[in-house]
């Protein structure tokens, strides 16, 4: 080993010894299991048992897993619970830091450093895994020989469940470029992801020591070292947002978080990536983090110091423009409202910008208006002015009928970017984990009219239940279909079942199997 290599190795070792720690079940770290699950712990007593139990009951077999719990100086009983788990299970490794580090970064990094398995996953101490989540990702990784795989994440709050980051679990994909998936760099939390541990170690990929955005930078690095990735529609991870769970996300100070986002923006721009790749990541950091999350939120409206927001956004612009990249910010904004916000900001029309956000957050009846045969939302501004926000497309009308053992849906679509509809997605009304997909045959007629055909036989094996009816397009995007039906369309199926298509209370296509 030459001098430079020795120096790098010493720096690496020094990082992991900067905080002293003790370990229970250290011998387990000598065994190479299939998967290591790494859980940073800080005052998680109320949730930790459910989190650990979700790993113990995995269908891959707990004997094939090393679970590393890294405690960041908890004072609520979490350490007592960890010791109890490690006494019961030799493959639960408990690591107790002797001083608090202030973020999950060092505990996660230390866990990955100690791990010896082929694959690694991160799990937050208040979340949990689906029973077969690890097996689903493990088998996908083994089959496709990729560095990274991701499944479905479901957010759970006191009122409902919702799918997070639909784009990363909208399809079964095997060995595709991460840059082929629109919006893949959005929502880069540690959930539902499995990666090769060697990729982290050989490339020295670590969570940066930041209060916010550390997981974003970490997974950007992982994806940049993953020429091909795989995705699955199977549920893997449950994100806990129940009442009383005061996570760091809920306590975020937006300006402080923007400082972290700017650090990540500089970090990415410093890499001088090919523009086509860089634009995908920069879009997330500017449109999503620095426009949507900064301006298009109620906290902006409530702030008594809006100039602070404008100054911080100007800092983002100055950073980006300082790198002299071959594209402009405005060329890299996708959502129409983001484009309008950026235009108003650039023209220093702050009053109009604030009224636009007020409309965005508080106007419940956002009725489209046609201007020169294209749909817009028009926002009334002081002094009888209006701001027009383009609507990509609207479905103006729909009709449904049965013809030659096919369900035919005829609809008229107008807009700025009329989509090509790809599939029908049927979302179970009670169990969000359950989704059925029906193939479509699309016939385009004149004047924006489309006829969408679905074979009746494709509904035969769908379970009895009520379903939300979506049309999908552009990979993972989806839309409800407006319709008014005086009577239900009832279609007999095999096994004494019926397919019923009807108008919902909000005049959308609804479907149930009885």
C-alpha positions as CSV (number, residue, x, y, z in Angstrom):
1,X,0.0,0.0,0.0
2,X,1.5,3.3,-1.1
3,X,1.6,6.5,1.0
4,X,-1.6,8.0,-0.5
5,X,-3.6,4.8,0.0
6,X,-2.4,4.6,3.6
7,X,-3.4,8.2,4.2
8,X,-6.9,7.6,2.7
9,X,-7.3,4.4,4.8
10,X,-6.3,6.3,8.0
11,X,-8.8,9.1,7.3
12,X,-11.5,6.5,6.8
13,X,-10.6,4.7,10.0
14,X,-10.4,8.0,11.9
15,X,-14.0,8.8,10.8
16,X,-15.4,5.7,12.4
17,X,-13.5,6.2,15.6
18,X,-14.4,9.9,16.1
19,X,-17.3,8.7,18.4
20,X,-16.5,5.9,20.8
21,X,-19.1,3.1,21.0
22,X,-19.7,-0.4,22.5
23,X,-21.2,-3.3,20.7
24,X,-23.4,-6.2,21.8
25,X,-23.2,-9.4,19.7
26,X,-20.0,-8.3,18.0
27,X,-19.3,-11.9,16.8
28,X,-22.3,-11.7,14.5
29,X,-20.4,-9.1,12.4
30,X,-18.0,-11.8,11.4
31,X,-20.8,-13.8,9.6
32,X,-21.7,-12.9,6.0
33,X,-25.5,-13.0,5.9
34,X,-27.6,-12.3,2.8
35,X,-28.8,-8.9,4.0
36,X,-28.0,-6.4,6.7
37,X,-30.7,-4.0,7.9
38,X,-29.3,-0.9,9.6
39,X,-31.5,1.1,12.0
40,X,-30.4,4.4,13.5
41,X,-32.0,4.8,16.9
42,X,-32.7,8.0,18.9
43,X,-35.5,8.1,21.5
44,X,-37.6,5.7,19.5
45,X,-38.9,3.6,22.5
46,X,-42.6,3.9,21.4
47,X,-41.9,2.5,17.9
48,X,-38.8,0.4,18.1
49,X,-40.4,-2.9,19.0
50,X,-42.8,-2.8,16.0
51,X,-39.8,-1.9,13.8
52,X,-37.6,-4.7,15.0
53,X,-40.5,-7.2,14.9
54,X,-41.1,-6.4,11.3
55,X,-37.5,-7.6,10.6
56,X,-37.7,-10.7,12.7
57,X,-40.8,-12.0,10.9
58,X,-39.4,-11.6,7.4
59,X,-40.2,-14.4,5.0
60,X,-36.6,-14.6,3.9
61,X,-35.9,-16.0,7.3
62,X,-34.4,-14.0,10.2
63,X,-31.4,-16.4,10.2
64,X,-30.4,-14.8,6.8
65,X,-30.4,-11.3,8.2
66,X,-28.1,-9.3,10.4
67,X,-30.0,-6.4,12.1
68,X,-27.7,-3.6,13.3
69,X,-29.3,-1.1,15.7
70,X,-27.1,2.0,16.3
71,X,-28.2,4.2,19.2
72,X,-27.3,7.9,19.2
73,X,-27.4,8.4,23.0
74,X,-31.1,7.8,23.6
75,X,-32.5,8.7,27.0
76,X,-36.1,7.3,26.8
77,X,-35.6,3.5,27.3
78,X,-34.5,2.7,23.8
79,X,-31.2,1.3,25.0
80,X,-32.8,-1.0,27.5
81,X,-35.1,-2.4,24.7
82,X,-32.1,-2.8,22.4
83,X,-30.2,-4.8,25.1
84,X,-33.2,-7.0,25.5
85,X,-33.4,-7.7,21.8
86,X,-29.7,-8.5,21.5
87,X,-29.9,-11.0,24.5
88,X,-32.9,-12.7,22.8
89,X,-31.4,-12.8,19.2
90,X,-27.7,-13.3,18.5
91,X,-28.0,-11.7,15.1
92,X,-29.4,-8.4,16.5
93,X,-26.2,-6.3,16.9
94,X,-26.7,-3.3,19.2
95,X,-24.3,-0.5,19.0
96,X,-24.3,2.2,21.7
97,X,-22.6,5.5,20.8
98,X,-21.1,7.3,23.8
99,X,-22.0,10.7,22.7
100,X,-24.8,12.2,20.6
101,X,-24.0,13.0,17.0
102,X,-27.2,15.0,16.3
103,X,-28.2,13.4,13.0
104,X,-28.8,9.9,11.7
105,X,-25.8,10.2,9.4
106,X,-23.0,8.8,11.6
107,X,-25.2,5.9,13.0
108,X,-26.1,4.9,9.5
109,X,-22.6,5.2,8.2
110,X,-21.2,3.2,11.2
111,X,-23.8,0.5,10.6
112,X,-22.8,0.1,7.0
113,X,-19.1,0.1,8.0
114,X,-19.7,-2.7,10.4
115,X,-21.9,-4.8,8.1
116,X,-20.5,-7.8,6.2
117,X,-23.4,-9.0,4.2
118,X,-23.9,-9.0,0.4
119,X,-26.8,-6.4,0.5
120,X,-27.8,-3.6,2.8
121,X,-31.0,-1.8,3.7
122,X,-31.7,1.2,5.9
123,X,-34.8,1.3,8.1
124,X,-35.8,4.2,10.3
125,X,-36.6,3.3,14.0
126,X,-40.2,4.4,13.7
127,X,-41.1,2.7,10.4
128,X,-41.6,-1.0,9.5
129,X,-41.2,-3.4,6.6
130,X,-43.9,-5.6,4.9
131,X,-43.5,-9.2,5.9
132,X,-41.9,-10.2,2.6
133,X,-40.2,-6.9,1.8
134,X,-36.6,-8.1,2.2
135,X,-37.3,-11.3,0.2
136,X,-38.9,-9.4,-2.7
137,X,-35.9,-7.0,-3.0
138,X,-33.3,-9.8,-2.4
139,X,-34.7,-12.0,-5.1
140,X,-34.9,-9.1,-7.5
141,X,-31.3,-8.1,-6.8
142,X,-30.1,-11.7,-7.3
143,X,-32.1,-12.2,-10.5
144,X,-31.1,-8.9,-12.2
145,X,-27.5,-8.6,-10.8
146,X,-27.9,-4.8,-10.3
147,X,-26.4,-2.6,-7.6
148,X,-29.7,-1.1,-6.4
149,X,-33.4,-2.1,-6.3
150,X,-36.5,-0.3,-4.9
151,X,-40.0,-1.3,-4.1
152,X,-43.2,0.4,-3.0
153,X,-43.4,2.7,0.1
154,X,-46.6,3.4,1.8
155,X,-47.1,6.4,4.1
156,X,-49.4,5.7,7.1
157,X,-51.0,8.6,9.0
158,X,-54.0,8.8,11.3
159,X,-56.5,9.1,8.5
160,X,-55.3,7.2,5.5
161,X,-52.5,5.4,3.6
162,X,-50.8,6.8,0.6
163,X,-48.1,5.6,-1.8
164,X,-44.9,7.7,-1.8
165,X,-42.9,8.1,-4.9
166,X,-45.1,6.2,-7.3
167,X,-42.6,6.5,-10.1
168,X,-40.1,4.1,-8.4
169,X,-42.7,1.4,-8.0
170,X,-45.2,1.9,-10.8
171,X,-43.7,-0.9,-12.9
172,X,-41.7,-4.1,-12.7
173,X,-38.4,-3.1,-14.3
174,X,-35.3,-5.2,-14.6
175,X,-31.9,-3.7,-15.2
176,X,-32.8,-0.3,-16.5
177,X,-30.9,3.0,-16.4
178,X,-31.9,5.1,-13.4
179,X,-32.0,8.0,-15.8
180,X,-34.8,6.3,-17.8
181,X,-37.3,6.8,-14.9
182,X,-38.8,10.2,-14.7
183,X,-38.5,11.8,-11.3
184,X,-36.4,9.0,-9.9
185,X,-34.3,11.5,-7.9
186,X,-37.4,12.8,-6.1
187,X,-38.1,11.5,-2.5
188,X,-34.7,10.0,-1.9
189,X,-35.3,8.9,1.7
190,X,-33.8,5.6,3.0
191,X,-37.0,3.6,2.6
192,X,-37.7,0.5,0.5
193,X,-34.2,0.4,-1.1
194,X,-31.7,-2.4,-1.2
195,X,-28.1,-2.0,-2.4
196,X,-24.9,-3.9,-2.8
197,X,-22.8,-3.2,0.3
198,X,-19.6,-3.4,-1.7
199,X,-20.8,-0.4,-3.8
200,X,-21.0,1.7,-0.6
201,X,-17.6,0.5,0.7
202,X,-15.5,0.5,-2.5
203,X,-16.8,4.0,-3.5
204,X,-16.7,5.3,0.1
205,X,-20.3,6.5,-0.2
206,X,-21.4,7.9,3.2
207,X,-24.2,10.0,4.5
208,X,-22.8,13.6,4.8
209,X,-22.9,15.2,8.3
210,X,-25.8,17.5,7.7
211,X,-29.0,18.1,9.7
212,X,-31.1,17.9,6.5
213,X,-30.8,16.5,3.0
214,X,-28.1,13.9,4.0
215,X,-30.2,11.0,2.6
216,X,-30.7,12.9,-0.7
217,X,-27.0,13.3,-1.3
218,X,-26.3,9.7,-0.2
219,X,-28.7,8.2,-2.7
220,X,-27.7,10.5,-5.5
221,X,-24.2,9.0,-5.0
222,X,-25.6,5.4,-4.9
223,X,-27.6,5.9,-8.1
224,X,-24.6,7.5,-9.9
225,X,-22.7,4.3,-9.1
226,X,-25.6,2.1,-10.3
227,X,-25.6,1.9,-14.2
228,X,-28.6,-0.3,-14.0
229,X,-31.3,-0.6,-11.3
230,X,-34.5,-2.7,-10.8
231,X,-37.9,-1.8,-9.4
232,X,-40.9,-3.7,-8.2
233,X,-44.6,-2.9,-7.6
234,X,-44.6,-5.0,-4.4
235,X,-45.0,-3.2,-1.0
236,X,-41.8,-3.1,0.9
237,X,-41.8,-0.3,3.4
238,X,-44.3,1.5,5.7
239,X,-43.5,5.1,6.5
240,X,-44.9,6.2,9.9
241,X,-46.6,9.6,10.0
242,X,-49.1,8.8,12.7
243,X,-50.2,11.6,15.1
244,X,-47.6,12.0,17.9
245,X,-44.7,10.9,15.8
246,X,-42.7,14.2,15.9
247,X,-40.1,13.3,13.2
248,X,-37.4,15.6,12.1
249,X,-39.3,16.0,8.8
250,X,-42.2,17.6,10.7
251,X,-39.9,20.0,12.6
252,X,-38.0,21.2,9.6
253,X,-37.1,24.9,9.4
254,X,-37.5,25.6,5.7
255,X,-34.6,28.2,5.5
256,X,-32.2,25.9,7.3
257,X,-33.3,23.1,5.0
258,X,-32.7,25.2,2.0
259,X,-29.1,25.8,3.1
260,X,-28.6,22.0,3.0
261,X,-30.2,21.8,-0.4
262,X,-27.8,24.5,-1.7
263,X,-24.9,22.4,-0.4
264,X,-26.3,19.4,-2.3
265,X,-26.8,21.5,-5.4
266,X,-23.1,22.6,-5.3
267,X,-22.1,19.0,-4.7
268,X,-23.9,17.8,-7.8
269,X,-22.8,20.6,-10.0
270,X,-19.1,20.1,-9.0
271,X,-19.3,16.6,-10.5
272,X,-19.7,18.0,-14.0
273,X,-22.0,15.2,-15.1
274,X,-23.3,14.9,-18.6
275,X,-26.0,17.5,-19.0
276,X,-28.8,15.0,-19.7
277,X,-28.1,13.2,-16.4
278,X,-27.3,16.4,-14.4
279,X,-30.6,18.0,-15.5
280,X,-32.7,15.2,-13.9
281,X,-31.0,15.7,-10.5
282,X,-30.9,19.5,-10.8
283,X,-34.6,19.6,-11.6
284,X,-35.3,17.9,-8.3
285,X,-33.1,20.3,-6.4
286,X,-34.5,23.4,-8.0
287,X,-38.1,22.7,-9.0
288,X,-39.1,20.4,-6.2
289,X,-36.9,21.7,-3.3
290,X,-36.4,25.3,-4.2
291,X,-39.8,26.2,-5.8
292,X,-42.5,23.8,-4.8
293,X,-41.3,23.2,-1.2
294,X,-40.1,26.8,-0.7
295,X,-42.9,28.8,-2.3
296,X,-45.9,26.6,-3.1
297,X,-46.6,25.9,0.6
298,X,-48.8,27.4,3.3
299,X,-45.7,28.2,5.4
300,X,-44.7,30.8,2.8
301,X,-48.1,32.5,2.9
302,X,-48.0,32.6,6.7
303,X,-44.5,34.0,6.9
304,X,-44.1,37.6,8.1
305,X,-40.7,37.7,6.4
306,X,-41.2,36.7,2.8
307,X,-38.1,38.6,1.6
308,X,-36.1,35.9,3.4
309,X,-37.7,33.4,1.0
310,X,-36.9,35.5,-2.0
311,X,-33.3,36.0,-0.9
312,X,-32.8,32.3,-0.4
313,X,-34.1,31.5,-3.8
314,X,-31.9,34.1,-5.3
315,X,-29.0,32.3,-3.7
316,X,-30.0,29.1,-5.5
317,X,-30.1,31.0,-8.8
318,X,-26.7,32.5,-8.2
319,X,-25.2,29.2,-7.3
320,X,-26.6,27.5,-10.5
321,X,-25.6,30.4,-12.8
322,X,-22.1,30.5,-11.3
323,X,-21.4,27.1,-12.9
324,X,-22.2,28.3,-16.5
325,X,-24.1,25.1,-17.4
326,X,-25.4,24.6,-21.0
327,X,-29.1,25.0,-20.0
328,X,-31.2,27.5,-18.1
329,X,-33.2,27.0,-15.0
330,X,-36.5,27.9,-16.8
331,X,-35.8,25.2,-19.4
332,X,-35.7,22.6,-16.7
333,X,-39.0,23.2,-15.0
334,X,-41.7,20.7,-15.7
335,X,-44.8,21.8,-13.7
336,X,-46.7,24.7,-15.3
337,X,-47.2,26.4,-11.9
338,X,-43.4,26.2,-11.3
339,X,-42.8,27.9,-14.6
340,X,-45.2,30.7,-13.7
341,X,-43.8,31.1,-10.2
342,X,-40.3,31.4,-11.7
343,X,-41.4,33.9,-14.3
344,X,-43.1,36.1,-11.7
345,X,-40.1,35.9,-9.4
346,X,-37.8,36.9,-12.3
347,X,-39.9,39.9,-13.1
348,X,-40.0,40.8,-9.4
349,X,-43.8,40.6,-9.4
350,X,-43.9,39.4,-5.8
351,X,-47.4,40.5,-5.0
352,X,-48.7,38.5,-8.0
353,X,-46.6,35.5,-7.0
354,X,-48.0,35.6,-3.4
355,X,-51.6,35.8,-4.7
356,X,-50.9,32.8,-7.1
357,X,-49.7,30.7,-4.1
358,X,-52.8,31.8,-2.1
359,X,-55.0,30.5,-4.9
360,X,-52.9,27.3,-5.2
361,X,-53.2,26.5,-1.5
362,X,-56.7,27.9,-0.6
363,X,-58.9,27.9,-3.7
364,X,-61.0,24.7,-3.7
365,X,-62.9,25.2,-6.9
366,X,-60.2,25.3,-9.5
367,X,-62.3,25.3,-12.6
368,X,-60.5,25.1,-16.0
369,X,-61.2,27.8,-18.6
370,X,-60.6,27.5,-22.3
371,X,-58.4,30.1,-23.9
372,X,-57.8,29.7,-27.6
373,X,-59.1,26.1,-27.3
374,X,-56.6,25.2,-24.6
375,X,-57.2,24.7,-20.9
376,X,-55.9,27.1,-18.2
377,X,-56.5,27.9,-14.6
378,X,-57.0,31.7,-14.4
379,X,-56.1,33.4,-11.2
380,X,-57.6,36.8,-10.4
381,X,-55.0,39.3,-9.2
382,X,-55.5,42.8,-7.8
383,X,-56.5,45.6,-10.2
384,X,-58.5,43.2,-12.4
385,X,-55.4,41.3,-13.7
386,X,-55.3,37.6,-14.2
387,X,-52.4,35.1,-14.2
388,X,-53.0,32.1,-16.5
389,X,-51.5,28.7,-15.5
390,X,-51.5,26.2,-18.4
391,X,-53.2,22.8,-17.7
392,X,-51.4,20.0,-19.5
393,X,-54.7,18.4,-20.5
394,X,-58.4,18.0,-19.4
395,X,-60.8,15.2,-20.2
396,X,-63.9,17.1,-21.2
397,X,-66.4,14.2,-21.5
398,X,-66.6,10.4,-21.4
399,X,-69.0,7.7,-22.4
400,X,-68.8,4.0,-21.6
401,X,-70.5,1.1,-23.4
402,X,-70.2,-2.7,-23.9
403,X,-69.5,-3.9,-27.4
404,X,-68.4,-7.4,-28.6
405,X,-67.0,-8.4,-25.2
406,X,-65.1,-5.2,-24.8
407,X,-65.7,-2.3,-22.5
408,X,-65.3,0.8,-24.6
409,X,-64.6,4.2,-23.1
410,X,-64.9,7.2,-25.4
411,X,-63.5,10.5,-24.2
412,X,-62.5,13.9,-25.5
413,X,-59.1,15.2,-24.4
414,X,-57.8,18.7,-25.0
415,X,-54.7,20.4,-23.7
416,X,-51.2,21.6,-24.2
417,X,-49.7,18.1,-24.0
418,X,-52.3,15.5,-24.6
419,X,-51.0,12.2,-23.2
420,X,-50.9,8.7,-24.7
421,X,-52.8,6.6,-22.2
422,X,-51.1,3.3,-21.5
423,X,-53.1,1.2,-19.0
424,X,-56.0,1.1,-16.6
425,X,-55.0,1.0,-13.0
426,X,-57.6,-0.3,-10.5
427,X,-56.8,0.8,-7.0
428,X,-58.5,-1.2,-4.2
429,X,-60.6,1.3,-2.2
430,X,-59.8,-0.2,1.2
431,X,-56.4,-1.7,0.7
432,X,-53.9,0.6,-1.1
433,X,-51.4,-2.2,-1.4
434,X,-53.7,-4.0,-3.8
435,X,-53.6,-2.8,-7.4
436,X,-54.8,-4.4,-10.6
437,X,-53.7,-3.4,-14.1
438,X,-55.7,-3.8,-17.3
439,X,-54.4,-3.5,-20.8
440,X,-55.8,-0.8,-23.1
441,X,-56.2,-0.6,-26.8
442,X,-56.3,3.1,-27.8
443,X,-57.9,4.3,-31.0
444,X,-57.6,8.0,-31.7
445,X,-60.3,9.8,-33.7
446,X,-60.7,13.3,-34.9
447,X,-60.9,16.5,-32.7
448,X,-59.2,14.9,-29.7
449,X,-61.6,12.1,-29.3
450,X,-60.2,8.7,-28.1
451,X,-61.8,5.3,-27.9
452,X,-60.2,3.1,-25.2
453,X,-61.0,-0.6,-25.3
454,X,-60.6,-3.1,-22.5
455,X,-61.4,-6.9,-22.9
456,X,-64.1,-8.1,-20.5
457,X,-62.0,-11.3,-20.0
458,X,-59.3,-9.3,-18.4
459,X,-61.6,-8.5,-15.4
460,X,-62.5,-12.2,-14.8
461,X,-59.8,-12.9,-12.1
462,X,-60.1,-9.6,-10.2
463,X,-61.2,-10.0,-6.6
464,X,-64.6,-8.8,-5.5
465,X,-64.2,-5.3,-4.2
466,X,-64.6,-1.6,-5.1
467,X,-61.8,0.0,-7.1
468,X,-60.7,3.5,-8.0
469,X,-60.4,3.7,-11.8
470,X,-57.3,5.5,-13.2
471,X,-55.9,5.9,-16.6
472,X,-52.1,5.9,-16.6
473,X,-49.7,7.7,-18.9
474,X,-46.1,8.8,-19.1
475,X,-45.0,5.7,-17.1
476,X,-46.4,6.5,-13.7
477,X,-48.8,9.5,-14.0
478,X,-52.5,8.8,-13.5
479,X,-55.8,10.6,-13.9
480,X,-59.4,10.0,-12.9
481,X,-62.0,10.0,-15.7
482,X,-65.0,12.4,-15.4
483,X,-68.3,10.8,-16.4
484,X,-72.0,11.1,-15.7
485,X,-74.0,7.9,-16.0
486,X,-77.7,7.7,-15.2
487,X,-77.6,4.0,-14.8
488,X,-74.8,1.5,-13.9
489,X,-73.4,-0.7,-16.6
490,X,-73.6,-4.3,-15.4
491,X,-71.5,-7.0,-17.2
492,X,-71.7,-10.7,-16.2
493,X,-68.4,-12.4,-15.5
494,X,-67.5,-16.0,-14.8
495,X,-67.7,-17.5,-11.3
496,X,-71.1,-15.8,-10.6
497,X,-69.4,-12.4,-10.6
498,X,-70.4,-9.1,-12.1
499,X,-68.4,-6.1,-13.4
500,X,-70.2,-2.9,-12.5
501,X,-69.1,0.5,-13.9
502,X,-70.8,3.6,-12.5
503,X,-70.5,7.3,-11.8
504,X,-69.0,8.1,-8.3
505,X,-70.4,10.9,-6.1
506,X,-67.8,13.2,-7.7
507,X,-68.8,12.1,-11.2
508,X,-65.7,10.0,-12.0
509,X,-65.7,6.5,-13.4
510,X,-66.0,4.0,-10.6
511,X,-65.7,0.2,-10.8
512,X,-66.6,-2.7,-8.6
513,X,-66.6,-6.5,-8.9
514,X,-69.6,-8.2,-7.1
